[in-house]
C-alpha cells in the first residue's frame, strides 16, 4: 500500500467523521473536484471499494487513524 499524503489523511478523516463532499470542501478550502480526485487517489492507494462507507470503515482501522490532527496545518 502506498502512503497517503497529509491532505489525503485529512480528507479521509473528515469523511470518516461522516461529513459530505461539500462540508469537506469547505473545511479544507479545496474545490469539490479536487476532493474527488483526492478520494480517487485514496481508493487507488488503499485498494478499497469505491464507496465512502468503505473508506470510513477502512480509515477507522488504518494506521492513519489518530494522525489527522498532525495534518490540520
C-alpha positions in Angstrom: 0.0 0.0 0.0 1.3 3.4 -0.9 1.5 6.1 1.8 -1.2 8.7 1.9 -0.3 12.4 1.7 -1.2 14.6 4.7 -4.1 16.1 2.6 -5.4 12.6 1.8 -5.3 11.7 5.5 -7.1 14.9 6.4 -9.8 14.2 3.7 -10.2 10.5 4.7 -10.5 11.6 8.4 -13.2 14.1 7.6 -15.2 11.6 5.6 -14.7 9.1 8.4 -16.4 11.6 10.7 -19.5 11.4 8.4 -19.0 14.7 6.6 -20.1 15.0 2.9 -18.2 16.4 -0.1 -19.5 19.9 0.4 -18.5 20.0 4.0 -15.1 18.6 3.4 -14.5 21.1 0.6 -15.5 24.0 2.9 -13.3 22.8 5.8 -10.3 22.2 3.7 -10.8 25.3 1.5 -10.5 23.0 -1.5 -12.6 22.7 -4.6 -15.0 19.8 -4.7 -13.4 18.4 -7.9 -10.0 18.4 -6.1 -11.6 16.5 -3.1 -13.0 14.0 -5.6 -9.5 13.5 -7.1 -8.0 13.0 -3.6 -10.7 10.4 -2.8 -9.9 8.6 -6.0 -6.3 8.6 -5.1 -7.1 7.2 -1.6 -9.1 4.4 -3.2 -6.3 3.6 -5.6 -3.6 3.6 -2.9 -5.6 1.6 -0.4 -7.4 -0.7 -2.9 -10.7 -0.4 -1.1 -14.1 -0.4 -2.8 -15.2 2.8 -4.3 -17.6 3.9 -1.6 -17.4 6.4 1.2 -18.7 3.8 3.6 -15.8 1.5 2.8 -13.5 4.5 3.2 -14.9 5.3 6.6 -14.5 1.7 7.8 -11.0 1.4 6.4 -9.9 4.7 8.0 -11.1 3.7 11.4 -8.9 0.6 11.3 -6.0 2.1 9.4 -2.6 3.2 10.8 -3.6 6.7 9.8 -6.4 6.9 12.4 -5.4 9.4 15.0 -2.9 11.1 12.8 -5.3 13.6 11.3 -4.5 16.2 13.9 -1.0 16.3 12.7 -2.3 17.1 9.2 -4.5 20.0 10.1 -1.8 22.6 9.3 
